[in-house]
Amino acid sequence: MRKIIYSIMAIILIIIGKVLMQGDYTAFLEWWVTIAGIGIIFVPLTSVLFARFHDKGYLFSKAIGIAVTGYVMWLLSSLRMMKFTTLSCIISVILCAVLNIVILIWQVRKYSKTTDWKGILGKGGVLDSILLEELMFFGIFLIFTYIRCFKPEAYGTEKFMDYGFMTSMLRNEYMPPQDFWFSGTKINYYYVGQYMATYLTKLSRVKVSDAYNLMLMMVGAFTVVLPYSLIYNVTKHFVSHQEKRKKVLPALSGILGGAGVCIAGNMHYPTYQYFEPLVRKFFAMEKSDVKYWFPDATRFIGYHPETTDKTIHEFPAYSFVLGDLHAHVINILFVLTVLGLLYSWLISRDEIGEQKPSVLREVFHPALIAVSFFIGLFHTTNFWDFPIYFVVAGGIILFSNLIVYNFKGKAFWLTGLQGIFVIAFSSLVCLPFTLNFDQISTNICLTVARTPINQLIILWGLPVFVVISFIGALISNHQSSRKQTIAEQEKKPPVLAHFMTTMEASDLYILVLGLCAIGLILIPEIIYVQDIYSGDYKRANTMFKLTYQAFIIFGLCFGYIFLRLLCYGRTFRQKKYAGIGLVLFCLSLAYCQNAVNAWYGNVFDRTGYKGLDATAFMETTMPDDDLAIHWLNENITGSPVVLEANGDSYTDYQRVSVMTGLPTVLGWHSHEWLWKGDTTLLDARAADIETIYTSDEESVVKSLIDKYEISYIYVGKLELEKYNTINHEVLKKLGQVVFSSPATADKDYETYVVRVNN
């Protein structure tokens, strides 16, 4: 019966998708089929890594599959063993499929006689869970993509950079890709996240202009379903050890976990949207005429009120609404996978009895190998996650070892060995990247400006209160059980040892995560990492990267703690605190609705629907540039250098290199400053570019063209605005004008492209 219901649900979703997305639906389905196929291929490996999950980690198989197949292609391309082509991407998938077939054969031979087929195929079994989760993923992915189609443009904030990474890598045969904003050099940035998006673009054969938004919304969907799966299993494992088993609790906790990570905002929204108006009304104060603007929740410290300590404290809901395909956004997919792997490893230790496993089995546990792989991958995708999740993994591993080995010395030296292995293996994984990379920032400084306590409370008071309440509940429960233990035995057990050994694995996991999240909030109040952002913004990036991960971890904790205390709390106080926290948390969920309305408009009004194409805005915003860029994309293969005017970051400059993926001599100033670390290089190139456009000495211009190996010179509206004295005669004599925009009555300039003679 359930299979019939799921089939009907699938048909309904397919029909809804066609109605909502119309002509964009084909690209959506091609992307989804690609992801589903990768996930199915990796079910054998994932079922080993997530053996004790109710669904054998099915949803995580997609993330693991994307990471592993993408990495294989990246590695082979970095070693110049295969070119980065669609065929090569398919070959990388085939290689991984062979590995999974081997694992499947091994599983069949080892477990064929003990396999519980009823538990897999029967009512409420693994297959039912997989079908339901696939429908959930498809539905959320569809809804998110539909919303994104109301504002699909890769335009504004840093979308130019993100989209440019993808278009540039599509033209590169080998990794690392060349820097499309600093021709003749390799990109010196954590680009592998955007590479994964480009890899899926080639594999699915979806247009890059559609793929940009599909990748973003796919990660958004995973940011709901992976926390759901993880917290479902965390809660289910806890409930299975209780006398009163509440069957619906794991699903409800999973939903809260997914909402906490992806949908919720911080408490800035309820404070200024709901509480402040109530306070003003209560004290008969004048109403504020300022309408809530959703980015304010991410720019609060240093801005309200204005101070010299301006910071950033973003979170996933803001990221997905805004639409930048940044490294830290893409990496959410892999961060959640690491957290899932760590929990899977933790509960696998329940099976350890008196007969302890060998040191080799402890160190080379499959889940720890997988964690090491992902931590190494973080070094290439979003470096901040590399130390963060090494510490998180270390905390979970250490606490587990202390329990298994009764707080003896072996727990510490074994944890040390496992830590060494994680570092060594992760370093090997990222070695092809680090060999071609110059570290951007390494200096650590003491913080001189700290967040006012009232702002800390508004932003982080709720999650810290919830975690501390949870810790308090665990301590209270421990004290009561400890009294019973002391009464039953003569020797008084050590307090910490008794506290940890009597704790459920799920409680321990959430406890460690909660403490790590609190630590991530406190670190920017003590130290910061020095980078190019100085003055008022010196600790902005440190706070941004650390608290972003804290928010994700707190979201997972919310999913478990609220219902854990409400349903299994031993005292009224525990239930009361959990209830208060849950109500406040639910208020924060409305942030997403406010943000979507503000950014995308009324998504129920089909007249605002624009489609998936991230570049369609060019036709109306920059019509002449759009025509020229179409010509370049249709007529130029490879990666010849196209000269265009350089400009400041976050501007319309570099639209040609971004939309074509063709390298230019110099791109956005602040970004290249961060990547190259030397403004003198930038200043020299900027001066040379100006000379090429404005000099009337043809020999000088030719020498500079030869210096930078320029093949095409682009002259458009922005070049004319920046260089008032462009010498058109000299430029056109350098070669052939291969494109010229049509003349119209409403403009007094010409956009043209010169192909330089060799």
HELIX and SHEET records of a PDB file:
HELIX    1   1 ARG A    2  MET A   21  1                                  20    
HELIX    2   2 GLN A   22  ASP A   24  5                                   3    
HELIX    3   3 TYR A   25  ILE A   41  1                                  17    
HELIX    4   4 VAL A   43  LEU A   49  1                                   7    
HELIX    5   5 TYR A   58  SER A   78  1                                  21    
HELIX    6   6 THR A   86  TYR A  111  1                                  26    
HELIX    7   7 TRP A  117  LEU A  121  1                                   5    
HELIX    8   8 VAL A  126  ARG A  148  1                                  23    
HELIX    9   9 LYS A  159  ARG A  171  1                                  13    
HELIX   10  10 VAL A  192  SER A  204  1                                  13    
HELIX   11  11 VAL A  208  VAL A  239  1                                  32    
HELIX   12  12 LEU A  249  CYS A  262  1                                  14    
HELIX   13  13 HIS A  268  PRO A  270  1                                   3    
HELIX   14  14 THR A  271  PHE A  275  3                                   5    
HELIX   15  15 GLU A  276  PHE A  282  1                                   7    
HELIX   16  16 PHE A  294  THR A  298  5                                   5    
HELIX   17  17 PRO A  316  LEU A  322  1                                   7    
HELIX   18  18 ALA A  327  ILE A  330  1                                   4    
HELIX   19  19 ILE A  332  SER A  348  1                                  17    
HELIX   20  20 ARG A  349  GLU A  351  5                                   3    
HELIX   21  21 VAL A  359  VAL A  363  1                                   5    
HELIX   22  22 PRO A  366  THR A  381  1                                  16    
HELIX   23  23 ASP A  385  VAL A  404  1                                  20    
HELIX   24  24 GLY A  409  VAL A  429  1                                  21    
HELIX   25  25 LEU A  431  THR A  434  1                                   4    
HELIX   26  26 ILE A  453  GLU A  488  1                                  36    
HELIX   27  27 VAL A  495  THR A  501  1                                   7    
HELIX   28  28 ALA A  505  LEU A  522  1                                  18    
HELIX   29  29 ILE A  523  GLU A  525  5                                   3    
HELIX   30  30 GLY A  535  TYR A  537  5                                   3    
HELIX   31  31 ALA A  540  TYR A  568  1                                  29    
HELIX   32  32 PHE A  572  TYR A  600  1                                  29    
HELIX   33  33 ARG A  606  GLY A  608  5                                   3    
HELIX   34  34 MET A  618  THR A  621  1                                   4    
HELIX   35  35 PRO A  623  ASN A  635  1                                  13    
HELIX   36  36 ARG A  655  THR A  660  1                                   6    
HELIX   37  37 HIS A  669  LYS A  676  1                                   8    
HELIX   38  38 THR A  679  THR A  694  1                                  16    
HELIX   39  39 GLU A  698  LYS A  707  1                                  10    
HELIX   40  40 LYS A  717  LYS A  722  1                                   6    
HELIX   41  41 HIS A  728  LYS A  733  1                                   6    
SHEET    1   A 2 ILE A 444  LEU A 446  0                                        
SHEET    2   A 2 ILE A 527  VAL A 529 -1                                        
SHEET    1   B 4 VAL A 641  LEU A 643  0                                        
SHEET    2   B 4 ILE A 710  VAL A 715  1                                        
SHEET    3   B 4 TYR A 752  VAL A 756 -1                                        
SHEET    4   B 4 GLY A 735  SER A 740 -1                                        
END                                                                             
